[in-house]
Amino acid sequence: MFYIADLHLHSHYSRATSKDLNLETLYQWARIKGIHVVGTGDFTHPLWFKELKEKLEPDGTGLFRLKNPPKEDVPGFKCADIDVRFCLTSEISSIYKHGDKVRKNHNCVYAPDLETVARINAKLAQIGNLAADGRPILGLPSRDLLEIVLQTSEHAHLIPAHIWTPWFSMFGSKSGYDSVKECFRDLSDHIFALETGLSSDPEMNWRLSMLDKYTLVSNSDAHSPQKLGREANLFDTERSYYGLFDALKSKKGFLGTYEFFPEEGKYHMDGHRKCDVCFEPEESIKHKNICPKCGQPLTIGVLHRVTELSDRKQPQKPEGAADFHYIIPLPEILSEIKNASASSKTVNQSFQQTISLFGNEFTLLKQAPIEDIEKKAGMVVAEAIKRMRTQQVNPQGGYDGEYGVIKIFKEGELAQLTGQTNFFGMDAVNKTTKRKSKDREIEKKVLPVDTAQENKSAALNAEQQAACEAEGAVLVTAGPGTGKTKTLISWIAHCIHKRNAQPREVLAVTFTNKAADEMKERLAVVLEDKSRGITLDTFHSICFAVLQERYENLDKVYDDKSREIILGTLFPDKEEKEIKKLSAELSNYFESNREEISAEIKSIAATYRDFTLQNGGIDLADIIGSVIRLWNTEPEWLEGYRNRYHYIAVDELQDINPLQYEFLKLLASGKNVFAIGDPDQSIYGFRGSDVQLFFQFSEDFHAKEIALQKNYRSSAFIVEAASAVIGHNTGRKPVNLGAVRGKN
């Protein structure tokens, strides 16, 4: 019988996964996608294994059924009736030293029954902490993991996961091997299948004759239910655990895979994401695999690594090898058609309607006749599916953790097509008109009053113009209504238009996500496409990105509550009241970055930091301090960022705290720095901000001082009254706020 299987995914117990990854939701989304056999993922985690035992029952074939499946579909979807089965699976991360090199390999393990899983878990629990993560990290060589799997059952299997990705795979450029034999040594004959991963396809693997004997499988590695089936395996054999793996071993009954276009994978090309550098392998070799922007090593991608190990110039399909078929997930197709995010409400509604028409996603993508799609979903969707099936797409390769983009339509094509008809036969002209009207309403509601004039021809007053044209460092004092944000945006635009700054060389930092989002919108109005590439975010977000570049596994942030839980785990002898006090002391220590602290707190902080970092996390209070310590102890990382950013803007300088100020001094000293704010509006002293740093800025950065004095918001009466009040503020510099309203 024909069936589709996705055999590599995760539960909600894995890091950076959706809380909705439970058995019931997986069951529902398997039906939405059109998948018949789904991996459970994470069977090594004690709590997830408990759920598997409670909620699943064997169907007599080595697969499992859900005891109490949901009676209703996911709201909004009407799905075809698919009898979903589960296969017991888990992914394990092995980090170990072999051959004078640290190896980091991910492997998928499969079991036919719960008893086998229990035996595997018992042995692995002696090696590492299985409860720490759904995908446990063990200091266990891949070869030794395979030996444990083989010892537990003759029907337990191991398949190397996403074999080409740079960081955690068998052939990865950062920590992998050059052959299956080198990785699994005397047990390599027990490897019969390899998972190609999102960034490669079977054709790329057919360039290596040493891989001819292996069955090439593809799975989603889903971290959320919606990503289920983005790659999958096709079978025409008995739907059983034993039939499935017999097909993979013999290649009989295995029909092939549904594949991402490999360019869409996060590691297809070489590159350096932070510097916006993306190279073909040949270009990387010319640069000796070094980023030309910052001087750091490039992340060598899958295409480069395949080329490096291949012994064929062109792919050669092995005898008996299965076919493969490219797919683009339907939400991505609709996203391009609708010109909206794949996660937007508009796309989600269209996705729900389409599934209800065709039963499931795979039926639409690969089976439904184009004529039927056109009748039910419209000409544009039909044309998109047709081009996907015939591989008429325009790919832009992903690199260094950044997903690539697969465009189906060329620029201007959608406008022509939607001029004739649109999704579900709706009138395209009326819909476009309505959408534009809605967009204008949103702009009026969200954007500041002066955004409408914030274009290339908008005039600046004399002080604003002087601030934009100032060379080196400039400190701008800007009271309420004096055009503070407008002046900051104009300075960035001046750097790009007049000083030939590249967008990637510009860093703008503020204090809240809301302020950052507003500034991004206003930059997009002024600079249009040139606003892309500018780094604009909060201190914490920017620093977290710095740490992610240094520590490859870092993907989560711990808050106050998480800190208390972790401390309670690390120090079980302490009472709850002691843990809360200790948590507060650590927070204060992290945010002050002071060394004047007791030896006990320093020791506890070191233990806590080691634990969080090993588990891929960082404390929110420690993010900025961690970057400062990194830059002080490993100055080459600081130098890389100093070489990257040449134009730095700081908003609301009056709210800066000593830690943020130290970050700024390390990064921006001697650069073109624009700092703006109003010391009379400093209200965050209770959060650690120090308004005296505003006044210290001029001396530390040798900054020119400019005051914006024309108020465009308030009447003369209000300005005079406010000036009389704030004139009593201590430490302030006298500024004539002016009483004449303008139209800036």
MIBATI-168127 format. One record per residue (C-alpha): residue in three letters; x, y, z. Coordinates in steps of 0.25 Angstrom, whole numbers, plus 5000, padded with zeros to 4 digits. Example, Ala and Ser with C-alpha at 12.3 -4.5 7.8 and 13.67 -1.06 7.14 Angstrom:
residues 2
ALA504949825031/SER505549965029/
***
This chain:
residues 744
MET500050005000/PHE500450144998/TYR500750235010/ILE501550355013/ALA502550365026/ASP503150475033/LEU504150405043/HIS504950515049/LEU504350625058/HIS504250675072/SER503350685084/HIS503150805093/TYR504250755102/SER505350795092/ARG505950935092/ALA505351045083/THR504150965080/SER502650995080/LYS501850965092/ASP500850905083/LEU501650785079/ASN500850685086/LEU500350555081/GLU498950605079/THR499350725071/LEU500350635063/TYR499250545059/GLN498350665054/TRP499450725046/ALA499850595040/ARG498450595034/ILE498550735029/LYS499850705022/GLY499450565017/ILE500450485025/HIS500150335029/VAL501350305038/VAL501950405048/GLY503150395057/THR502950425072/GLY504250495074/ASP504950505087/PHE504650365093/THR505950385101/HIS505250495110/PRO504650435122/LEU503350515123/TRP503150495108/PHE503350355109/LYS502350345120/GLU501350415111/LEU501650315099/LYS501350205109/GLU500050265114/LYS499450315100/LEU499950215090/GLU499650065088/PRO500349965078/ASP499549935066/GLY500249795064/THR501249845053/GLY502249915061/LEU501550045059/PHE500650115069/ARG499250175069/LEU498750285078/LYS497750235088/ASN496850355088/PRO497050425075/PRO496450565075/LYS494950555069/GLU495050695063/ASP496050755053/VAL496850875056/PRO495950995056/GLY495751045042/PHE496250925035/LYS495350815029/CYS496350695026/ALA496250565019/ASP496150435028/ILE497550385029/ASP497850275039/VAL499150325045/ARG500150235052/PHE501350275060/CYS502750215060/LEU503650225072/THR504750315069/SER505850405075/GLU506950495071/ILE508250495080/SER509350595079/SER510750535081/ILE511850635084/TYR513250565086/LYS514650565083/HIS515250465072/GLY516450475064/ASP516950605071/LYS515650675067/VAL514350705074/ARG513250635067/LYS511750685067/ASN510850585061/HIS509350565061/ASN508750435059/CYS507250385059/VAL506950255066/TYR505750165063/ALA505050055072/PRO503949955069/ASP503349955083/LEU503350025097/GLU504249915103/THR505349945094/VAL505250085096/ALA505350065111/ARG506649985109/ILE507250095101/ASN506850195111/ALA507450115122/LYS508750105116/LEU508850255111/ALA508350305125/GLN509750245130/ILE510450335121/GLY509750475122/ASN508450545127/LEU507350505118/ALA506350605125/ALA507150725121/ASP506650735107/GLY505750655097/ARG506950635088/PRO508050605099/ILE509450645098/LEU510350525101/GLY511850505101/LEU511650385093/PRO512350355080/SER511350325068/ARG511950185067/ASP511750155082/LEU510350205081/LEU510050105069/GLU510649995077/ILE509650025089/VAL508550025079/LEU508949895072/GLN509049825086/THR507649865090/SER506949795079/GLU507149735065/HIS506049825060/ALA506549955066/HIS507250045056/LEU508050175054/ILE508050275043/PRO509050385043/ALA508250515043/HIS508350635033/ILE509750585029/TRP510350715022/THR509950825032/PRO511250895037/TRP511050895052/PHE510450755056/SER510550645045/MET511350535040/PHE511950615028/GLY511850755034/SER512950855031/LYS513150895045/SER513250765053/GLY512950645044/TYR513650535036/ASP513950505022/SER513350365021/VAL512350275028/LYS513450175030/GLU514250285038/CYS513050315047/PHE512450175050/ARG513750095048/ASP513549945050/LEU512049965051/SER511850045038/ASP511249925031/HIS510049945040/ILE509750085034/PHE508750065022/ALA508150195020/LEU508550345021/GLU507650465024/THR508050575014/GLY507550695021/LEU506850825016/SER508050885010/SER508350765000/ASP507550674991/PRO507850534986/GLU508450584973/MET509550664981/ASN509850534988/TRP509950454975/ARG511250524972/LEU511850434983/SER512050294979/MET512350254993/LEU510850284996/ASP510250194985/LYS509950084994/TYR509150165004/THR507650195003/LEU507450345004/VAL506350385013/SER505750525016/ASN504950575028/SER504450705033/ASP505250715046/ALA504050795050/HIS504050885063/SER502650925061/PRO501350845056/GLN501250935044/LYS502650895039/LEU502250755039/GLY502450685025/ARG503350795019/GLU504150675015/ALA503550535015/ASN503750395010/LEU502950315000/PHE502650165002/ASP501850054994/THR501949935004/GLU501349885016/ARG501049995026/SER501849945038/TYR503049975045/TYR503749845039/GLY503249875025/LEU503650015025/PHE505149985030/ASP505149865020/ALA504849955009/LEU505950055013/LYS506949935014/SER506649865001/LYS506149994993/LYS504949914989/GLY503649984993/PHE504350114995/LEU503850214985/GLY504650334989/THR504550464996/TYR503850594995/GLU504950704996/PHE505150844999/PHE505850924988/PRO507250904994/GLU507551054992/GLU506451085003/GLY507151015014/LYS507951095024/TYR509251045021/HIS509251025006/MET510251135002/ASP511551185009/GLY511451315017/HIS511451405029/ARG510051445033/LYS510451565042/CYS511251625030/ASP510151595019/VAL511251515012/CYS510751395003/PHE511751324994/GLU511751204984/PRO512851104988/GLU513751164977/GLU513651304983/SER513951254997/ILE515151184992/LYS515651314986/HIS515551385000/LYS516151265007/ASN514851235014/ILE514951365021/CYS513951475022/PRO514451595014/LYS513651685024/CYS514051645038/GLY515151555035/GLN514551435043/PRO514351295036/LEU513251275027/THR512151165031/ILE512451065020/GLY511151015014/VAL510650885009/LEU510850914994/HIS512350944997/ARG512550815006/VAL511850724995/THR512750784985/GLU513950764994/LEU513650614996/SER513050584982/ASP513750494972/ARG512850524961/LYS512650654953/GLN511250624950/PRO510150544958/GLN510050404954/LYS508750334959/PRO509150194966/GLU508550064961/GLY507250044969/ALA507250184975/ALA505850244977/ASP505350374970/PHE505050504978/HIS504050614976/TYR504250764980/ILE503150824988/ILE502950964993/PRO502050975006/LEU500751025003/PRO500751145013/GLU502051195006/ILE501351184992/LEU500151264997/SER501151365004/GLU501751404991/ILE500351414984/LYS499751494996/ASN501051574998/ALA500851545013/SER501651465023/ALA501451315023/SER500951325037/SER499951445035/LYS498451435037/THR498251455022/VAL499151335018/ASN498551245029/GLN497151265024/SER497551235010/PHE498251115015/GLN497051065023/GLN496151085011/THR497051015001/ILE497250895011/SER495750885012/LEU495650874997/PHE496650774994/GLY496650695007/ASN498150705010/GLU499450785006/PHE500150674999/THR498950644990/LEU498950784985/LEU500450794983/LYS500650664976/GLN499450594972/ALA498250684968/PRO498150714953/ILE498550854950/GLU497150874943/ASP496450844956/ILE497350934964/GLU496951044955/LYS495551024956/LYS495551014971/ALA496651104975/GLY496851204964/MET497851214952/VAL498951284960/VAL499051164970/ALA498951064959/GLU500051134952/ALA500951134964/ILE500750984967/LYS501050954952/ARG502351034953/MET502750964966/ARG502450824959/THR503350864947/GLN504350934955/GLN504151064949/VAL504651144961/ASN505551254965/PRO506451214977/GLN507251304986/GLY508151214994/GLY508151205009/TYR509451225017/ASP509951225031/GLY508651195038/GLU507851285029/TYR506751215021/GLY506751235006/VAL505651284998/ILE504951214986/LYS504151304977/ILE503151254967/PHE502851384960/LYS503751484954/GLU503551634957/GLY502351684952/GLU501751554948/LEU500751544960/ALA500251674957/GLN499851634942/LEU499251504947/THR498451564958/GLY497951664949/GLN497151554942/THR496751464954/ASN497051434968/PHE496951334979/PHE495651264979/GLY495151354968/MET495151484976/ASP495151614968/ALA496651654968/VAL496451804966/ASN495451824977/LYS496251744986/THR497551814984/THR496751954985/LYS496251904999/ARG497551855003/LYS498251995000/SER497152065007/LYS497451975020/ASP498952005019/ARG498752155019/GLU497852145031/ILE498952055038/GLU499952165035/LYS499152275040/LYS498852195053/VAL500252145056/LEU501352245050/PRO501652375057/VAL501052505052/ASP502252555044/THR502552425036/ALA501652475025/GLN502752575022/GLU503952485025/ASN504352465011/LYS505552505003/SER505152645001/ALA504652675015/ALA505352795021/LEU506152805034/ASN506352925042/ALA507752985044/GLU508052905057/GLN507552775051/GLN508352795039/ALA509552825047/ALA509352695055/CYS509252615042/GLU510552675036/ALA511352665049/GLU512652575047/GLY513152485057/ALA512252475070/VAL511152575072/LEU510252585085/VAL508852645082/THR507952695093/ALA506552685088/GLY505352725097/PRO503952685094/GLY503352725081/THR504752765075/GLY504752655064/LYS505652555072/THR505352425064/LYS505252505051/THR506652555053/LEU507252415056/ILE506652355044/SER507152475036/TRP508552455041/ILE508552305037/ALA507952345023/HIS509052455022/CYS510152345025/ILE509652255014/HIS509252365003/LYS510452465006/ARG511552385012/ASN511352255004/ALA511152175016/GLN510652025013/PRO509451985021/ARG510151875027/GLU511151975033/VAL510052045041/LEU509652005055/ALA508452075062/VAL508152035076/THR506952075085/PHE506352025098/THR504951965095/ASN504451875084/LYS503351975081/ALA504352085079/ALA505151995070/ASP503951955061/GLU503552095060/MET504952135055/LYS504952025045/GLU503652065039/ARG504152205038/LEU505452165032/ALA504752085021/VAL503952205017/VAL505252295016/LEU506152195010/GLU505252085004/ASP506051965000/LYS507352025005/SER506752015020/ARG507051865018/GLY508351815024/ILE508351925035/THR508451865049/LEU507351935057/ASP506951875071/THR507051885086/PHE508251865094/HIS507851725098/SER507451675085/ILE508751725078/CYS509651665090/PHE508851535089/ALA509151525074/VAL510651555077/LEU510651435087/GLN509951345077/GLU511051375067/ARG512051335078/TYR511351215084/GLU510751135073/ASN509651055081/LEU509151185088/ASP507651195085/LYS506851235098/VAL506751335109/TYR506451305123/ASP505651405131/ASP505451425146/LYS504551305148/SER505451215140/ARG506651265148/GLU505951215161/ILE505551085155/ILE507051055151/LEU507651105164/GLY506651015171/THR507150895163/LEU508650925164/PHE508450955179/PRO507450855184/ASP507850875199/LYS507451025199/GLU505951065203/GLU505051135194/LYS505251275201/GLU506751255200/ILE506651225185/LYS505851355183/LYS506851435190/LEU507951375183/SER507251395169/ALA507151545173/GLU508551555177/LEU509051485164/SER508151585156/ASN508751705162/TYR510151645160/PHE509951615146/GLU509351755143/SER510451835150/ASN511551745145/ARG512351785158/GLU513451705163/GLU513151755178/ILE512351635182/SER512551515191/ALA513351395187/GLU512051305189/ILE511251385179/LYS512351385169/SER512451235170/ILE510951215169/ALA510851305157/ALA511951225150/THR511251095153/TYR509951155148/ARG510551215136/ASP511251085132/PHE509951015133/THR509151115125/LEU510251115114/GLN510350965113/ASN508850965111/GLY508851065100/GLY508351185109/ILE508751315115/ASP508051395126/LEU507351515122/ALA508051605132/ASP509451545128/ILE509351575113/ILE510051705112/GLY511051675123/SER511351545115/VAL511751625103/ILE512651715110/ARG513351605117/LEU513451535103/TRP514051655097/ASN515051685108/THR515551535109/GLU515451515094/PRO515751645087/GLU515751585073/TRP514251575074/LEU514151725078/GLU515051755066/GLY514151685057/TYR512951765061/ARG513751895061/ASN514151865047/ARG512751835043/TYR512051955049/HIS512552095045/TYR511252175047/ILE510552165061/ALA509252235066/VAL508752225080/ASP507352275083/GLU506852315097/LEU508252335102/GLN507752385116/ASP507252245119/ILE508552175118/ASN509152095129/PRO510652075132/LEU510651935126/GLN510051985113/TYR510952105113/GLU512152015115/PHE511651935103/LEU511552065095/LYS512952115099/LEU513651975095/LEU512951975081/ALA512752115077/SER513952195082/GLY514652265070/LYS513452245061/ASN512352325055/VAL511352325067/PHE510052395067/ALA509452405081/ILE508152475084/GLY507252495096/ASP506752585107/PRO507352575121/ASP506052645126/GLN505252525122/SER506152425130/ILE505152335138/TYR505752205138/GLY506752225150/PHE505952105157/ARG506452015146/GLY507852055147/SER507952165137/ASP508952285140/VAL508652415134/GLN510052465138/LEU510552375127/PHE509752465117/PHE510652575121/GLN511952495122/PHE511752455107/SER512352575101/GLU513652565109/ASP513752415107/PHE513452415092/HIS513952555089/ALA512652595084/LYS512052715078/GLU510852765085/ILE509652815078/ALA508252855084/LEU506952845076/GLN506252975081/LYS504952985072/ASN503752915078/TYR502752865067/ARG501752805077/SER501352905088/SER500853045089/ALA501753155094/PHE500953155107/ILE501253005110/VAL502753015106/GLU502953135115/ALA502253065127/ALA503052935125/SER504353015124/ALA504053085137/VAL503852945144/ILE505052865138/GLY505952985140/HIS506052935154/ASN506652805150/THR507952775156/GLY509152745147/ARG508452795134/LYS509052885124/PRO508253005120/VAL507552995107/ASN506553095101/LEU505453005097/GLY504753115089/ALA503353165089/VAL503053165074/ARG502353055068/GLY502853005054/LYS502352905043/ASN503452815043/
***
